């Protein structure tokens, strides 16, 4: 039996605020999550997921089709690092080199994948009782396996990589998962440019006077999408199931399911279940789940000096090397009307901000306030509010999710 074990390593905190309540492999990049690419390119008899202890209550709810945190020692096993963006070419090369166990692959000292069996698999199993260090895992494997160093791997190292990599990965996904055709309801005066690279799914409704331009990349509108009159969509672009485009100007973005988007949005990612339903600019940004951005919320994505943008992280202030970078917005964030976000801003999980001047560039998780005056939310008052928001979309706020949030709240207080 061949199994696949997808794990998150100890770099998960470098992807805050987007990995507080999800493992790295559940991040949306391109048209799909990282895990979707792994499962497609490494089919096996059994898939098992490994995450840090705080997230384990959620695994069965979010991935009922997979096993969790149980490394199968029978047969052979693929270990896949959840931060790797697997492509067809990379996967085929790895599988072609690993014709028999035991062999592992690294990139910049970090484990990308390993194909293990027998005593070697049993040897590394204790490292998965908690969150493994990719470097320590590589050191263990080096003494007992054949190692292959890779020099062309896309691996998410820091949270801003999710923004800078998305146009490339989105274009690749749109080609690999390529579909053609117009299945939905397209009004007569809709303009389709480079129509052969446009896919409009079932039950999609596109009103009059919409422009869809696929000259610079494909456009994919998933089933149930609604596009309001006056919208302009420019590829590469993916709009997920049941999302609404409300007179927006959108360019080179990934919009997840059940989102409402308006205003001007470019080179950004909306994970899903999030709203930016009014005017305002969002550029080079990543928006988590269950986020609501009030009317006029606007990001800056370019410094006046045109210099590289710095970001406050758990490791201190780091230079991203990027000229363009907007905001990284965690799950359950709420922004009041007219909120202004500076280049490289980080809005922590569960924060609520308001005010007409620029917010701090780093907002701690569970913050409440604005413009340099922030307090910590009272969790027992905040949780019912989240429940009401989710009920509006007929989504349950499960006991497991609430337990995880309570644990995160306690951990962040330390």
N, C-alpha and C positions, 0 to 999 in steps of 0.2 A: 504494500500500500504506500502511495506517495501522498503526503500531506503538505499543506502550506501554512506557515506560521508567520503572520504579519505582526510586527512588534513596533512599539514606540521606544526610543532610547532616551537617554538623559538630557537630550537637547530640546525637549518639549518646551521648557520655559523660555527658550529663545524665540518661540513663536507666540508668546503672550502678546496681546490679550485674546488671541483667537483660539488658544488651546486650553483655556481654563476648564471648559466643559466638554471638550472633544479631543480625541487623540490626533496626532499629526496626520495620520492616514485618512481621517475623515474630512480634511480640508478640501474645499472646492478649488480646483485649478483647471482652467480651460472649460470644457463642457461637463466635466464630471469630477468626482472626488478621486484622490490618489488611490484609494483602495479599489475603486472600480477598474483602474488600469491594471493593478496587480492581479486581480482575480481573472481578468481577461487574458493576460499574457502568461499566467502560471496556473493553468487549470490543474486540479488535483482531486483526489478522492475525498479530501476533507480540508476545510479551511478553518483555522483557529486564529483568534485575535488576542494580542497581549497588550494590556494597558496598565498604567499606574493604579495602585489600589483605590484611590479616591473615585475613579471613574468606573470601577467594575460593576457597581449596581445598575449602571445604565446600558451595559453592553447587550444584555438579553433583550432589552426593549428596542434598541436602535439597530441591532443586527441579530434578529432571532434566527436567521438562516445559518449562522456560524456558531462554532464552539468558542469558548473564551478561556484564556489563561490556563490551558491544559496542554502542555507540550507532549505530543504523542511520541513515545519512544519506540513504537513498533514500526518497522519498515523504514523508509527514508523520508526526509523532510526538507522542504525549502524554507529557509529563514529569510525574510524580506524586511529590510528597514523601511519603516512607514514614512520616512521623509524623502524617499527616492521617487522621482517622477519617471516611471518605467515607460519606455517607448517600445515599439515593435522591434526596432533594430537592436536596442540594448538587450532586450529580453531574449531575442534569438541568439545573440552572441553569447550571453551567459549560459543559456541552455545548451548551446553547441559545445561549450568548453567543459561543461559539467556532465559528461556522459556517464560517470559513476561517482558515488560518494568517495572520499570526503574532499571537498574543494570549497574555497571561499573567495569572495571578490571584495576589494576595498577601493575607496576613493578618498584621497587625502587623509589616510589613516583610519577612516571610518568604514565599518562593514556596510556594504551595499546589499549583498546576498550571500547565502551559503547553502550548499547542498550536502546534508549530513546524514549519517546513519550509525547505528551500533554504538560502540563505546564512546565515540566522539560526540554523538548527540547526547548521551547520558552525561558526559563531562561538562557540557555547557549548560545543561538544564538548571543547575542551581543559580546561575546568573539571572534567570527569568523569574525567580521568586519575587523580585521587585523590578524596578526599571533598570535595564542593563545599560552600562556604559559601552558605547560603540567601540571606543578605543580599547577598553579592557577585554571586550569580546574578541576583538581582532588579535590582541596579544595571546589569548588562550588558544585560539584557532591556529595561530602561526606555529605553535609547537607541535601540532598533531595533524595539520592539513597542508595540502598544496594551496598556495595563495597566488592570486592573480590581481595585479594592480591595474585599475582602470583609469583612463585619463580623459574620458568624455562622458561624464555623468551629470545629469541635472538633479541636484540634491538641494532641498530647501534647508538653508542654514539659519537664516534670520527672517523675522516676520516680514520685512520689506521685500524679500525675495518673492513673496506671493504676489506682489504688485508688479515688480519688474519682469518676472517670468511669464505672467499671464498672457500677454499678446502672442508670444511664441508658442506656448502650450495650446492656447485656444486655436490658433491657426492649424497646428498639427492635429488636434482632435477633430476639427471640422473636416479635415481631409480624410482621416482614418474612419470616422463615423459618418462619412459623407452620405447625404440623401438629397434627392432632387424632387421637385414637384410642388404644386400648389393644391392643397387639399381643403383648406379652410375657405371662409367667406371673405373674398377680397372685393372691395367696392370698385366700380368701373374706373374711377379717376385716380387709383393708386398707381404710382410710378415704380416699376421694378427695373432697376439698372443692373445689367449682367445677370439676367434671370436664371441662367443655368447654374449659378452658384447660390441660389436662394431656395431654401426649403421652408414651406409654410405648412405646419401640421394640421391634424384634424381638429375641428371645432375652434380654429383660430378665426377671429373676427378682426378685419382691418377696415377702418372707416375711410371715407373719401379724403383726398388730399394728403396722403401719406407717401413719403419717398423712402424706398428701401434701396440702398446703394451697395452692391456687392463687388464693385470694381477693385477695391483694395483687400478683399477677403470675403469668404462665404458668410452668409447670414442664415441662422437656424432659429426658427420660432417653434417651440414645442407646443404640444396640444393644449388647447384651452387659452392660449394667449389672446389678449385684447389690446389692439393698438388704436388709440384715439386719433381723430382727425388732426392734422397739423404736425404729426410726429415725423422725425427724420432719423432713420436707422442706417448706420454705416458699418460695414464689416471690417475685420472679422468680429462677429457678434453672435452670442448665444443668449436667448431669452427662454427661461425655464417654464415648466408647466404651470398654467393658470396665472401667470404674472400679467400685470397691466402696465402698458406704456401710455402715459397720460399727457399727450402733446409734447413729448420729450425730444431732445436732440441727444442721441446716444451714439458713441463711436468706440469701437474696439473694447467691448465690455463682456463680462460674464454675469448674467443676471439669473440667480437661482429661482426656485419655484415659489409661487405665491407672494411675489413682491409687487409693490406699486411704486413706479418710478416716474419722475417728471423733472423738468428743468434741463440743465446741460450736464451730461455725465460722460466722461471719457476715460479710457484705460483704467477701469475700475472693476471691482468684483463685489457683488451682493450675494451673500451666502444663501439666503432664503428667508421667507417670512418677514421681510423687512420693508419699511416704507420710506420713500422720499417722494411724497405725492405732490410736492409744490415746487415753485421755482427755487433756483439756487444752483451753484456750480459744485460738482464733485469730480475731482480729477486725481488720477494715480492713487486711488484709495482702496481699502478693503473694508467692507461693512459686514459684520457678523450677522447672527440670527436674532430675530425678534427685536430689531432696532427700529426706532421711529425718529426721523429727522424732521423737525418742525419747519414751517414755511420760511424760506430764506436762508436756511442753513447752507453755509458756503465754506469750501476749503481753499486754502492757498496751496499750490503744488510747485511753486518756483520762488526761490529767494530773489530779493531785489538785486543781489550781487551776482546772481546766476551761479553761485558756488555750490559745493556739495552739501547735502542736507544731513544734519545730525539728529539722532533719535535717542531719547532716554530709554534704557533697557534695564533689565534686572542685573546686568553686568556693568552698569554705568552709562555714560553718554558715549555713543559710538557714531563714527562717521560712516554713513552708508555708501559714500562714493557716488550717490545718485544726484543728478541735477533736478529731476522731477520726482516728487513724492508728496502725497497729500496726507490723509489721516488713516490710521488703523484703529477701527472701532470694534470693541468687543461686543459680545452677546448682551441683549437686554438693555442696551444703552438708549437713553432718551435725550434728545436735544431740543430745547425750546426754540421759539421763532427767532429768526435773526442770529442764530449762533454762528460765530466765526471761529474757524479752526486753522491754525497756522501750519506751515510746512512741517512734515514729520511728526504730527501730533499722535498721541496714543491715548485713547479713551478706554479706561479699564472696564472690565466686566461689571455689568449692573449699575453703571454710573448714570446720573441724571444731571444735566448741565443746562444753564440758561444765562441770558444776559447779552447785551449788544456789543461788548468789547471782546477782544480775542481771549479765548480760554487759555489756561496753562497748557503747555505742550505735552505735559504728562498728567493725566488724571488717574488717580489711584482707583482700584476696584471698589465698588459700592460707595462712590463719592456722591455728594448731593450739594449743588450750589453752582457758583459761577464766578469767573473773573477773580481768581486768586483767593476766594473765600469758599471753602468746601468743608463739609462735615461728612460723617459716615452715616449711611442710612440705617434706620432701625429695621432689622430684618423681618420681624413679625408684622410690621406694617407694609413692608415692601412686597413680601411674597403674595398676599392677597391681590395686590395690584397686578402682578405678573399673571396670576391665575385669570383675572378678568380679561386681560389682553388676549390670552390664548383661547379663552372660551369664545371670544368674538369670532374666531376662525375655527371653532369646533375642534380645537386641539386640547387634549388633556394635559394638565400640569401634574404629572404623576408623583407619587410618593417618593419614588427613587430619585427623580430629578430634584425634588425639594431637599432630600437628604444630602445629595451631592452639593447643592448650593450652600446648605448650612455648613458642611464641612469646609468648603472653599472660604466661606465667610470667617470661620474660626481660624483657618490657616493664615489668612491675610491679616488677621489681627495680631499675629505673633511677630 
